[in-house]
C-alpha cells in the first residue's frame, strides 16, 4: 500500500511542486489538497491520509492550530509534517510543541522531501538537532515553567541516557551502536521514555527534555 499524503498550503505553486515530487514515487500517493488549516479536519476524516504536509503559516487557521485540532479531535490521527520557509520560525517550534512530528523546509531537495514523508509515515520523528536546539534556546522558556522536572518522571539511568541521545538526533540504530545493545532493546527504552513523559513521539519527548532543563539547548 502506498503512503497517502494530504497537502495543506495556501500557495498553489507550493502544493503543485510537492505533488509533483511525491507522485513521482511509486510508493507515495497524494490523496488531496487544502489551501487552509480550517479545511484539514473534514479532509482528514474523509481521506484518512497517512501523512499531512502542513504549511505553518496560513491566513484563516495556521498549521499550529490545525495540528492541535487534528490531534485533539481525530481518532488515529495522521502523522503531521510541518512545511516552513524558515527553520528558526517561532511558529515551527510551537507546531512541534503542539504535536507535529517534524518539519520540512520548502527549499528542501526532492530527495529530502520524499525521505521526510517516508520517515514520518513509518512512525519516526524528523528532527534536526541543531535546529531544535536553536529553537528551544530562543522560544522554549515560555513552556519551561509548565514542565515538571524530568526527575519526577521516574526515568531509569539507561532511559535518561537514551533520551539525551534522542535529543542529539540519534536514530535507534545509532543509539544501539553507541550503547552496545540491540536495536529492539533501544526501542523498548524509547517506548518507556515516551510513556513516562506522556509524549506522543520522539519529537515531544525531546521538546520536553529541553523545556524542563534536562538537556541544555545551548
C-alpha atoms as one frame of an Amber mdcrd trajectory, in Angstrom:
protein
   0.000   0.000   0.000   1.339   3.453  -0.887   1.896   6.164   1.710  -1.025
   8.588   1.344  -0.436  12.317   1.774  -2.660  15.362   2.220  -1.066  18.677
   1.159  -2.081  21.808   3.078  -0.633  25.123   1.901  -2.149  28.435   0.855
   0.277  28.747  -2.082  -0.897  26.745  -5.132   2.634  26.624  -6.543   3.964
  25.032  -3.366   1.227  22.408  -3.435   1.880  21.727  -7.112   5.607  21.353
  -6.501   5.138  18.978  -3.584   2.596  16.939  -5.545   4.960  16.601  -8.493
   7.829  15.464  -6.271   5.800  12.990  -4.233   3.737  11.482  -7.029   6.920
  10.688  -8.943   7.456   7.975  -6.323   5.721   4.617  -6.805   5.103   4.207
  -3.080   3.562   7.643  -2.361   0.120   8.930  -3.351  -1.207  12.479  -2.855
  -4.871  11.990  -1.987  -5.939  15.601  -1.505  -5.101  19.270  -1.124  -6.284
  22.159   1.028  -5.470  25.868   0.985  -6.012  26.477   4.702  -5.844  24.697
   8.017  -9.570  25.186   8.533 -10.244  22.548   5.860  -7.949  19.919   7.338
 -10.207  18.064   9.771 -13.013  17.180   7.316 -10.458  16.151   4.700  -8.526
  14.010   7.175 -11.737  12.270   8.225 -12.754  11.737   4.604  -9.417  10.732
   3.078  -7.613   9.150   6.077  -4.112  10.154   4.893  -1.033   8.650   6.492
   0.782  11.997   6.471  -0.341  15.631   6.383   2.222  18.044   4.925   1.083
  21.230   6.648   2.156  24.796   5.974   2.883  26.522   9.262   1.588  29.968
   8.214  -1.875  30.241   6.629  -4.459  33.050   6.703  -7.526  31.560   8.442
  -6.163  28.712  10.556  -2.409  28.281  10.801  -0.587  24.983  10.996  -0.271
  25.153  14.780  -3.997  25.361  15.417  -4.715  22.833  12.670  -2.239  20.395
  14.227  -3.819  20.779  17.664  -7.304  20.344  16.197  -6.401  17.182  14.288
  -4.695  15.524  17.240  -7.498  16.535  19.599 -10.500  15.514  17.512  -9.481
  12.801  15.021  -9.292   9.157  16.025  -6.000   7.533  14.941  -4.703  10.867
  13.590  -2.204  11.033  10.749   1.429  11.980  11.135   1.972  15.696  10.658
   4.943  17.168   8.843   5.142  20.948   9.098   6.325  22.692   5.937   8.060
  26.003   6.513  10.146  28.663   4.818  12.336  29.472   7.832  13.612  26.768
  10.178  14.100  29.238  13.048  10.493  30.428  12.948   8.717  30.539  16.311
   5.704  29.028  14.521   7.790  25.908  13.821   8.618  25.437  17.472   5.013
  25.964  18.511   3.890  23.426  15.906   6.358  20.880  17.293   5.073  21.553
  20.796   1.521  21.141  19.503   2.312  17.633  18.297   3.814  17.867  14.814
   6.208  15.033  14.032   8.852  17.199  12.403   9.386  19.961   9.900  10.421
  20.271   6.295  11.890  23.317   4.600  10.185  24.483   1.422  13.598  24.787
  -0.203  14.407  21.135   0.519  15.629  18.999  -2.358  13.179  16.469  -3.830
  15.032  13.528  -2.278  14.810  15.192   1.152  11.067  15.745   0.775  10.477
  12.126  -0.170  12.679  10.885   2.688  10.828  13.081   5.188   7.413  11.778
   4.163   8.544   8.157   4.256  10.241   8.613   7.628   7.263  10.110   9.445
   4.891   7.630   7.770   6.927   4.844   9.370   6.338   6.365  12.788   9.701
   8.066  13.180  10.163  11.739  14.025  12.020  14.089  11.726  14.392  16.029
  13.963  17.247  18.334  13.058  19.132  18.545  16.361  20.939  21.823  15.710
  17.717  23.498  14.593  15.724  22.151  17.527  18.422  23.326  19.945  18.285
  26.819  18.455  14.502  26.863  18.577  14.447  25.655  22.175  17.032  28.236
  23.228  15.072  31.047  21.572  11.466  30.094  22.263  11.460  27.337  24.868
  11.457  29.457  28.022   7.740  30.077  27.699   6.976  26.422  28.258   9.588
  25.731  30.891   7.507  26.907  33.826   4.754  24.477  32.833   7.094  21.495
  32.552   7.689  19.361  35.609  11.324  18.368  36.131  12.066  15.125  34.328
  13.335  13.714  37.621   9.666  13.364  38.533   9.039  11.125  35.523  10.912
   8.235  37.118  13.280   7.554  34.227  15.896   4.914  34.869  19.547   5.803
  34.327  19.555   3.992  30.980  16.288   5.639  29.869  17.731   9.050  30.725
  20.809   8.227  28.663  18.622   7.187  25.723  16.660  10.450  25.982  19.865
  12.503  25.853  20.938  10.648  22.718  17.482  11.146  21.197  17.858  14.871
  21.840  21.119  14.781  19.870  19.180  13.365  16.927  20.490   9.802  17.009
  18.333   7.085  15.461  17.528   3.840  17.267  20.283   2.066  15.354  22.811
   4.783  16.224  21.792   4.691  19.883  22.137   0.910  19.891  25.650   1.169
  18.464  26.611   3.844  20.994  25.309   1.836  23.961  26.396  -1.551  22.554
  22.926  -3.062  22.836  20.390  -4.423  20.366  18.018  -2.193  18.414  14.999
  -3.893  19.989  16.379  -3.014  23.419  16.624   0.628  22.377  13.058   0.544
  21.033  11.893  -0.728  24.415  13.736   2.078  26.206  12.305   4.683  23.821
   8.783   3.352  24.371   9.307   3.531  28.134  10.578   7.119  27.877   7.566
   8.188  25.822   5.149   6.512  28.220   6.720   8.051  31.321   6.801  11.530
  29.772   3.313  11.228  28.321   4.849  12.079  24.936   3.214  11.196  21.614
   6.537  10.605  19.882  10.264  11.354  19.922   9.736  14.990  18.983   7.521
  15.596  22.004   9.996  13.812  24.283  12.889  15.921  23.021  10.902  19.156
  23.409  10.087  18.133  26.990  13.753  17.377  27.644  14.791  20.843  26.518
  11.989  22.743  28.215  12.464  21.003  31.552  16.178  21.800  31.515  17.074
  18.086  31.373  19.030  18.827  28.190  20.652  22.233  27.765  19.610  23.840
  24.459  22.764  25.883  24.105
